[in-house]
Amino acid sequence: MKTAPLPPDEPQRLRALHELLLLDGPPEEKFDRVVRFAAEQLDVPIALVSLIDDDRQWFKARHGIDVAETPRDVAFCAHAILQPELFVVEDASLDERFSDNPLVTDGPRIRFYAGARSMRRAANA
């Protein structure tokens, strides 16, 4: 498993994340609607709104998974925030970055992944 390096703008990214006051907050229907819509439209079992903090991936909204967070070092999203465009992994079990990741080898046995950093950040990059 390859742990994602930190983005070059990590201090600014974390400061902005904390300023949004979204981490560890209660569920919000508008975010819950987004993940339900994504799961239905894309016909996928899991959809998430993930926030990457210092050492974890926290799920602001989730569909199809019960855990509220995962360690950052196993988070696919930690790789996605490094990309300027959509980050797609067709088969995680065949990808050297993820093939031995516990999210691939154990539950939920992720195979396909698609994620993108926030549009606001992308627009300001």
TIVO-2410 file (N, C-alpha, C; in nm, 3 decimals):
# residues 125
REC num residu      c1      c2      c3 atome chaine
REC   1      M   0.086  -0.118   0.000     N      A
REC   1      M   0.000   0.000   0.000    CA      A
REC   1      M   0.090   0.123   0.000     C      A
REC   2      K   0.057   0.217  -0.084     N      A
REC   2      K   0.133   0.341  -0.091    CA      A
REC   2      K   0.053   0.452  -0.024     C      A
REC   3      T   0.111   0.509   0.079     N      A
REC   3      T   0.048   0.622   0.147    CA      A
REC   3      T   0.067   0.747   0.062     C      A
REC   4      A  -0.038   0.825   0.048     N      A
REC   4      A  -0.032   0.947  -0.032    CA      A
REC   4      A   0.059   1.049   0.035     C      A
REC   5      P   0.141   1.118  -0.043     N      A
REC   5      P   0.220   1.227   0.015    CA      A
REC   5      P   0.128   1.343   0.052     C      A
REC   6      L   0.177   1.433   0.133     N      A
REC   6      L   0.098   1.551   0.169    CA      A
REC   6      L   0.095   1.647   0.050     C      A
REC   7      P  -0.018   1.713   0.029     N      A
REC   7      P  -0.024   1.814  -0.077    CA      A
REC   7      P   0.072   1.929  -0.046     C      A
REC   8      P   0.123   1.997  -0.147     N      A
REC   8      P   0.215   2.108  -0.123    CA      A
REC   8      P   0.153   2.221  -0.041     C      A
REC   9      D   0.022   2.233  -0.048     N      A
REC   9      D  -0.049   2.340   0.024    CA      A
REC   9      D  -0.117   2.288   0.150     C      A
REC  10      E  -0.063   2.183   0.210     N      A
REC  10      E  -0.129   2.118   0.324    CA      A
REC  10      E  -0.164   2.214   0.439     C      A
REC  11      P  -0.075   2.302   0.485     N      A
REC  11      P  -0.115   2.392   0.595    CA      A
REC  11      P  -0.236   2.480   0.560     C      A
REC  12      Q  -0.238   2.533   0.438     N      A
REC  12      Q  -0.350   2.618   0.396    CA      A
REC  12      Q  -0.477   2.534   0.382     C      A
REC  13      R  -0.463   2.413   0.327     N      A
REC  13      R  -0.578   2.325   0.309    CA      A
REC  13      R  -0.640   2.289   0.443     C      A
REC  14      L  -0.557   2.255   0.541     N      A
REC  14      L  -0.610   2.220   0.674    CA      A
REC  14      L  -0.673   2.341   0.742     C      A
REC  15      R  -0.611   2.457   0.728     N      A
REC  15      R  -0.667   2.579   0.788    CA      A
REC  15      R  -0.807   2.605   0.729     C      A
REC  16      A  -0.819   2.595   0.597     N      A
REC  16      A  -0.949   2.618   0.532    CA      A
REC  16      A  -1.050   2.513   0.577     C      A
REC  17      L  -1.008   2.389   0.589     N      A
REC  17      L  -1.097   2.282   0.634    CA      A
REC  17      L  -1.151   2.312   0.773     C      A
REC  18      H  -1.065   2.354   0.863     N      A
REC  18      H  -1.109   2.384   1.000    CA      A
REC  18      H  -1.195   2.510   1.006     C      A
REC  19      E  -1.169   2.606   0.921     N      A
REC  19      E  -1.251   2.728   0.916    CA      A
REC  19      E  -1.393   2.700   0.870     C      A
REC  20      L  -1.414   2.594   0.792     N      A
REC  20      L  -1.548   2.559   0.746    CA      A
REC  20      L  -1.636   2.502   0.857     C      A
REC  21      L  -1.575   2.459   0.966     N      A
REC  21      L  -1.648   2.405   1.083    CA      A
REC  21      L  -1.738   2.287   1.048     C      A
REC  22      L  -1.692   2.202   0.956     N      A
REC  22      L  -1.769   2.085   0.916    CA      A
REC  22      L  -1.725   1.958   0.988     C      A
REC  23      L  -1.600   1.952   1.030     N      A
REC  23      L  -1.547   1.831   1.093    CA      A
REC  23      L  -1.623   1.797   1.222     C      A
REC  24      D  -1.656   1.671   1.234     N      A
REC  24      D  -1.720   1.618   1.355    CA      A
REC  24      D  -1.855   1.680   1.385     C      A
REC  25      G  -1.915   1.744   1.288     N      A
REC  25      G  -2.047   1.802   1.306    CA      A
REC  25      G  -2.155   1.697   1.288     C      A
REC  26      P  -2.275   1.734   1.321     N      A
REC  26      P  -2.387   1.640   1.306    CA      A
REC  26      P  -2.421   1.619   1.158     C      A
REC  27      P  -2.494   1.513   1.128     N      A
REC  27      P  -2.538   1.493   0.990    CA      A
REC  27      P  -2.620   1.613   0.942     C      A
REC  28      E  -2.610   1.642   0.814     N      A
REC  28      E  -2.688   1.750   0.754    CA      A
REC  28      E  -2.759   1.694   0.632     C      A
REC  29      E  -2.887   1.719   0.625     N      A
REC  29      E  -2.970   1.662   0.519    CA      A
REC  29      E  -2.919   1.696   0.380     C      A
REC  30      K  -2.868   1.818   0.360     N      A
REC  30      K  -2.821   1.855   0.225    CA      A
REC  30      K  -2.704   1.767   0.180     C      A
REC  31      F  -2.614   1.731   0.270     N      A
REC  31      F  -2.504   1.641   0.236    CA      A
REC  31      F  -2.555   1.498   0.219     C      A
REC  32      D  -2.647   1.457   0.305     N      A
REC  32      D  -2.705   1.323   0.295    CA      A
REC  32      D  -2.777   1.304   0.161     C      A
REC  33      R  -2.845   1.408   0.113     N      A
REC  33      R  -2.912   1.401  -0.017    CA      A
REC  33      R  -2.811   1.382  -0.130     C      A
REC  34      V  -2.697   1.450  -0.119     N      A
REC  34      V  -2.594   1.439  -0.223    CA      A
REC  34      V  -2.544   1.296  -0.234     C      A
REC  35      V  -2.515   1.230  -0.121     N      A
REC  35      V  -2.461   1.094  -0.129    CA      A
REC  35      V  -2.568   0.994  -0.174     C      A
REC  36      R  -2.693   1.014  -0.132     N      A
REC  36      R  -2.800   0.926  -0.180    CA      A
REC  36      R  -2.817   0.941  -0.330     C      A
REC  37      F  -2.818   1.064  -0.378     N      A
REC  37      F  -2.832   1.091  -0.521    CA      A
REC  37      F  -2.718   1.029  -0.599     C      A
REC  38      A  -2.595   1.047  -0.552     N      A
REC  38      A  -2.478   0.991  -0.621    CA      A
REC  38      A  -2.488   0.839  -0.627     C      A
REC  39      A  -2.523   0.776  -0.517     N      A
REC  39      A  -2.533   0.629  -0.515    CA      A
REC  39      A  -2.640   0.581  -0.613     C      A
REC  40      E  -2.754   0.649  -0.616     N      A
REC  40      E  -2.862   0.609  -0.706    CA      A
REC  40      E  -2.825   0.632  -0.852     C      A
REC  41      Q  -2.773   0.750  -0.883     N      A
REC  41      Q  -2.744   0.785  -1.022    CA      A
REC  41      Q  -2.628   0.705  -1.081     C      A
REC  42      L  -2.531   0.675  -0.997     N      A
REC  42      L  -2.413   0.602  -1.045    CA      A
REC  42      L  -2.424   0.452  -1.022     C      A
REC  43      D  -2.531   0.411  -0.956     N      A
REC  43      D  -2.556   0.270  -0.927    CA      A
REC  43      D  -2.436   0.206  -0.856     C      A
REC  44      V  -2.394   0.272  -0.746     N      A
REC  44      V  -2.282   0.223  -0.665    CA      A
REC  44      V  -2.330   0.195  -0.523     C      A
REC  45      P  -2.267   0.100  -0.454     N      A
REC  45      P  -2.312   0.065  -0.319    CA      A
REC  45      P  -2.270   0.164  -0.212     C      A
REC  46      I  -2.163   0.241  -0.237     N      A
REC  46      I  -2.111   0.334  -0.137    CA      A
REC  46      I  -2.090   0.470  -0.202     C      A
REC  47      A  -2.134   0.575  -0.133     N      A
REC  47      A  -2.107   0.712  -0.174    CA      A
REC  47      A  -2.079   0.792  -0.048     C      A
REC  48      L  -1.981   0.881  -0.055     N      A
REC  48      L  -1.936   0.954   0.064    CA      A
REC  48      L  -1.904   1.099   0.032     C      A
REC  49      V  -1.920   1.185   0.131     N      A
REC  49      V  -1.857   1.317   0.132    CA      A
REC  49      V  -1.751   1.305   0.240     C      A
REC  50      S  -1.625   1.303   0.195     N      A
REC  50      S  -1.511   1.279   0.284    CA      A
REC  50      S  -1.430   1.406   0.304     C      A
REC  51      L  -1.383   1.425   0.424     N      A
REC  51      L  -1.294   1.536   0.456    CA      A
REC  51      L  -1.165   1.478   0.511     C      A
REC  52      I  -1.052   1.518   0.454     N      A
REC  52      I  -0.922   1.467   0.495    CA      A
REC  52      I  -0.860   1.564   0.595     C      A
REC  53      D  -0.848   1.520   0.719     N      A
REC  53      D  -0.791   1.597   0.829    CA      A
REC  53      D  -0.643   1.559   0.842     C      A
REC  54      D  -0.579   1.601   0.951     N      A
REC  54      D  -0.437   1.570   0.974    CA      A
REC  54      D  -0.407   1.421   0.963     C      A
REC  55      D  -0.488   1.339   1.028     N      A
REC  55      D  -0.455   1.197   1.038    CA      A
REC  55      D  -0.572   1.103   1.008     C      A
REC  56      R  -0.680   1.158   0.955     N      A
REC  56      R  -0.796   1.073   0.929    CA      A
REC  56      R  -0.876   1.124   0.810     C      A
REC  57      Q  -0.963   1.037   0.764     N      A
REC  57      Q  -1.064   1.071   0.665    CA      A
REC  57      Q  -1.197   1.061   0.740     C      A
REC  58      W  -1.267   1.173   0.748     N      A
REC  58      W  -1.394   1.176   0.821    CA      A
REC  58      W  -1.507   1.193   0.721     C      A
REC  59      F  -1.614   1.118   0.741     N      A
REC  59      F  -1.725   1.120   0.648    CA      A
REC  59      F  -1.834   1.216   0.695     C      A
REC  60      K  -1.847   1.326   0.626     N      A
REC  60      K  -1.952   1.424   0.656    CA      A
REC  60      K  -2.088   1.364   0.623     C      A
REC  61      A  -2.093   1.286   0.517     N      A
REC  61      A  -2.215   1.215   0.479    CA      A
REC  61      A  -2.173   1.080   0.421     C      A
REC  62      R  -2.256   0.979   0.445     N      A
REC  62      R  -2.222   0.846   0.396    CA      A
REC  62      R  -2.347   0.768   0.360     C      A
REC  63      H  -2.330   0.685   0.259     N      A
REC  63      H  -2.435   0.595   0.214    CA      A
REC  63      H  -2.369   0.461   0.186     C      A
REC  64      G  -2.418   0.355   0.249     N      A
REC  64      G  -2.368   0.221   0.222    CA      A
REC  64      G  -2.251   0.177   0.306     C      A
REC  65      I  -2.216   0.253   0.407     N      A
REC  65      I  -2.106   0.218   0.497    CA      A
REC  65      I  -2.138   0.273   0.635     C      A
REC  66      D  -2.103   0.197   0.738     N      A
REC  66      D  -2.139   0.236   0.874    CA      A
REC  66      D  -2.032   0.314   0.949     C      A
REC  67      V  -1.907   0.303   0.909     N      A
REC  67      V  -1.801   0.370   0.984    CA      A
REC  67      V  -1.804   0.520   0.957     C      A
REC  68      A  -1.763   0.598   1.057     N      A
REC  68      A  -1.764   0.744   1.046    CA      A
REC  68      A  -1.631   0.801   0.997     C      A
REC  69      E  -1.525   0.721   1.007     N      A
REC  69      E  -1.395   0.769   0.964    CA      A
REC  69      E  -1.300   0.652   0.942     C      A
REC  70      T  -1.189   0.680   0.873     N      A
REC  70      T  -1.083   0.583   0.855    CA      A
REC  70      T  -0.950   0.657   0.875     C      A
REC  71      P  -0.843   0.584   0.901     N      A
REC  71      P  -0.713   0.652   0.907    CA      A
REC  71      P  -0.677   0.713   0.771     C      A
REC  72      R  -0.611   0.826   0.775     N      A
REC  72      R  -0.573   0.894   0.651    CA      A
REC  72      R  -0.483   0.806   0.565     C      A
REC  73      D  -0.397   0.727   0.627     N      A
REC  73      D  -0.300   0.650   0.549    CA      A
REC  73      D  -0.363   0.542   0.463     C      A
REC  74      V  -0.489   0.505   0.486     N      A
REC  74      V  -0.558   0.409   0.399    CA      A
REC  74      V  -0.662   0.475   0.309     C      A
REC  75      A  -0.678   0.606   0.320     N      A
REC  75      A  -0.784   0.678   0.249    CA      A
REC  75      A  -0.751   0.698   0.100     C      A
REC  76      F  -0.839   0.651   0.016     N      A
REC  76      F  -0.829   0.678  -0.128    CA      A
REC  76      F  -0.836   0.829  -0.151     C      A
REC  77      C  -0.916   0.896  -0.073     N      A
REC  77      C  -0.935   1.041  -0.090    CA      A
REC  77      C  -0.806   1.119  -0.065     C      A
REC  78      A  -0.715   1.064   0.015     N      A
REC  78      A  -0.586   1.131   0.036    CA      A
REC  78      A  -0.507   1.136  -0.094     C      A
REC  79      H  -0.531   1.042  -0.183     N      A
REC  79      H  -0.470   1.045  -0.316    CA      A
REC  79      H  -0.549   1.139  -0.408     C      A
REC  80      A  -0.680   1.138  -0.395     N      A
REC  80      A  -0.765   1.220  -0.481    CA      A
REC  80      A  -0.739   1.370  -0.465     C      A
REC  81      I  -0.709   1.414  -0.341     N      A
REC  81      I  -0.688   1.558  -0.320    CA      A
REC  81      I  -0.559   1.608  -0.383     C      A
REC  82      L  -0.475   1.517  -0.429     N      A
REC  82      L  -0.351   1.556  -0.497    CA      A
REC  82      L  -0.372   1.581  -0.646     C      A
REC  83      Q  -0.486   1.542  -0.699     N      A
REC  83      Q  -0.512   1.547  -0.842    CA      A
REC  83      Q  -0.592   1.671  -0.880     C      A
REC  84      P  -0.557   1.734  -0.992     N      A
REC  84      P  -0.634   1.850  -1.037    CA      A
REC  84      P  -0.769   1.813  -1.099     C      A
REC  85      E  -0.782   1.688  -1.143     N      A
REC  85      E  -0.903   1.640  -1.208    CA      A
REC  85      E  -0.960   1.522  -1.131     C      A
REC  86      L  -1.066   1.466  -1.182     N      A
REC  86      L  -1.126   1.347  -1.125    CA      A
REC  86      L  -1.022   1.237  -1.113     C      A
REC  87      F  -1.018   1.171  -0.997     N      A
REC  87      F  -0.925   1.061  -0.971    CA      A
REC  87      F  -1.005   0.932  -0.977     C      A
REC  88      V  -0.968   0.843  -1.070     N      A
REC  88      V  -1.042   0.718  -1.090    CA      A
REC  88      V  -0.948   0.600  -1.076     C      A
REC  89      V  -0.993   0.500  -1.001     N      A
REC  89      V  -0.923   0.373  -0.989    CA      A
REC  89      V  -1.021   0.266  -1.036     C      A
REC  90      E  -0.994   0.207  -1.150     N      A
REC  90      E  -1.086   0.110  -1.211    CA      A
REC  90      E  -1.097  -0.019  -1.128     C      A
REC  91      D  -0.984  -0.072  -1.081     N      A
REC  91      D  -0.985  -0.194  -1.000    CA      A
REC  91      D  -0.875  -0.182  -0.894     C      A
REC  92      A  -0.914  -0.147  -0.774     N      A
REC  92      A  -0.818  -0.125  -0.666    CA      A
REC  92      A  -0.737  -0.249  -0.634     C      A
REC  93      S  -0.794  -0.366  -0.657     N      A
REC  93      S  -0.720  -0.489  -0.627    CA      A
REC  93      S  -0.602  -0.511  -0.723     C      A
REC  94      L  -0.602  -0.439  -0.836     N      A
REC  94      L  -0.494  -0.451  -0.933    CA      A
REC  94      L  -0.402  -0.328  -0.934     C      A
REC  95      D  -0.433  -0.230  -0.853     N      A
REC  95      D  -0.357  -0.105  -0.849    CA      A
REC  95      D  -0.253  -0.114  -0.738     C      A
REC  96      E  -0.126  -0.092  -0.772     N      A
REC  96      E  -0.019  -0.109  -0.673    CA      A
REC  96      E  -0.031  -0.015  -0.553     C      A
REC  97      R  -0.100   0.097  -0.569     N      A
REC  97      R  -0.120   0.188  -0.456    CA      A
REC  97      R  -0.219   0.133  -0.355     C      A
REC  98      F  -0.309   0.045  -0.399     N      A
REC  98      F  -0.420   0.005  -0.314    CA      A
REC  98      F  -0.440  -0.146  -0.297     C      A
REC  99      S  -0.370  -0.227  -0.371     N      A
REC  99      S  -0.398  -0.371  -0.373    CA      A
REC  99      S  -0.390  -0.438  -0.236     C      A
REC 100      D  -0.304  -0.390  -0.146     N      A
REC 100      D  -0.297  -0.447  -0.012    CA      A
REC 100      D  -0.359  -0.357   0.095     C      A
REC 101      N  -0.435  -0.258   0.053     N      A
REC 101      N  -0.506  -0.168   0.144    CA      A
REC 101      N  -0.615  -0.248   0.215     C      A
REC 102      P  -0.630  -0.233   0.347     N      A
REC 102      P  -0.734  -0.309   0.418    CA      A
REC 102      P  -0.876  -0.278   0.371     C      A
REC 103      L  -0.898  -0.162   0.311     N      A
REC 103      L  -1.031  -0.131   0.257    CA      A
REC 103      L  -1.057  -0.209   0.128     C      A
REC 104      V  -0.952  -0.265   0.071     N      A
REC 104      V  -0.962  -0.348  -0.049    CA      A
REC 104      V  -0.961  -0.496  -0.012     C      A
REC 105      T  -0.871  -0.535   0.077     N      A
REC 105      T  -0.856  -0.676   0.112    CA      A
REC 105      T  -0.961  -0.724   0.212     C      A
REC 106      D  -1.008  -0.634   0.298     N      A
REC 106      D  -1.112  -0.665   0.396    CA      A
REC 106      D  -1.236  -0.584   0.361     C      A
REC 107      G  -1.330  -0.574   0.455     N      A
REC 107      G  -1.448  -0.492   0.427    CA      A
REC 107      G  -1.412  -0.347   0.416     C      A
REC 108      P  -1.473  -0.275   0.327     N      A
REC 108      P  -1.585  -0.308   0.237    CA      A
REC 108      P  -1.543  -0.366   0.103     C      A
REC 109      R  -1.417  -0.406   0.087     N      A
REC 109      R  -1.365  -0.469  -0.036    CA      A
REC 109      R  -1.384  -0.379  -0.159     C      A
REC 110      I  -1.333  -0.257  -0.147     N      A
REC 110      I  -1.345  -0.159  -0.255    CA      A
REC 110      I  -1.276  -0.211  -0.381     C      A
REC 111      R  -1.342  -0.193  -0.493     N      A
REC 111      R  -1.282  -0.225  -0.622    CA      A
REC 111      R  -1.271  -0.097  -0.706     C      A
REC 112      F  -1.383  -0.032  -0.731     N      A
REC 112      F  -1.383   0.091  -0.810    CA      A
REC 112      F  -1.387   0.211  -0.717     C      A
REC 113      Y  -1.315   0.315  -0.754     N      A
REC 113      Y  -1.315   0.440  -0.677    CA      A
REC 113      Y  -1.309   0.556  -0.774     C      A
REC 114      A  -1.388   0.659  -0.746     N      A
REC 114      A  -1.379   0.786  -0.818    CA      A
REC 114      A  -1.397   0.896  -0.715     C      A
REC 115      G  -1.311   0.995  -0.719     N      A
REC 115      G  -1.319   1.105  -0.625    CA      A
REC 115      G  -1.254   1.229  -0.681     C      A
REC 116      A  -1.291   1.343  -0.625     N      A
REC 116      A  -1.235   1.470  -0.669    CA      A
REC 116      A  -1.221   1.563  -0.550     C      A
REC 117      R  -1.120   1.646  -0.556     N      A
REC 117      R  -1.107   1.747  -0.452    CA      A
REC 117      R  -1.216   1.851  -0.471     C      A
REC 118      S  -1.236   1.934  -0.372     N      A
REC 118      S  -1.345   2.029  -0.380    CA      A
REC 118      S  -1.326   2.124  -0.497     C      A
REC 119      M  -1.435   2.164  -0.555     N      A
REC 119      M  -1.430   2.255  -0.669    CA      A
REC 119      M  -1.375   2.391  -0.626     C      A
REC 120      R  -1.408   2.433  -0.504     N      A
REC 120      R  -1.357   2.563  -0.458    CA      A
REC 120      R  -1.206   2.562  -0.453     C      A
REC 121      R  -1.150   2.454  -0.398     N      A
REC 121      R  -1.004   2.443  -0.391    CA      A
REC 121      R  -0.945   2.435  -0.530     C      A
REC 122      A  -1.009   2.357  -0.617     N      A
REC 122      A  -0.959   2.342  -0.754    CA      A
REC 122      A  -0.960   2.478  -0.826     C      A
REC 123      A  -1.062   2.557  -0.802     N      A
REC 123      A  -1.072   2.687  -0.867    CA      A
REC 123      A  -0.966   2.783  -0.815     C      A
REC 124      N  -0.926   2.765  -0.688     N      A
REC 124      N  -0.826   2.853  -0.628    CA      A
REC 124      N  -0.684   2.804  -0.646     C      A
REC 125      A  -0.668   2.684  -0.700     N      A
REC 125      A  -0.533   2.626  -0.713    CA      A
REC 125      A  -0.455   2.692  -0.825     C      A
***
